């Protein structure tokens, strides 16, 4: 009996080493599209995001877009 089968039969947790090709084809690997001031990009979805949370990723703000709101929040004059 091979090593992984013996571990599985004994109920012992184990993992195997993945190659880059394995990681590229992993079923949990997901990409999201994101709009930036320079155009649309795709990136790996954060691992903690559930399938329904994809809509929570919005566009990247432009430089200075939220300056006034941040200043107000931290006691500046906005």
Secondary structure, DSSP 8 states (H G I E B T S, - for coil): --HHHHHHHHT--------HHHHHT-TT--EEEEEETTEEEEEE--TT--GGGGGG------TTTTHHHHHHHTTS--
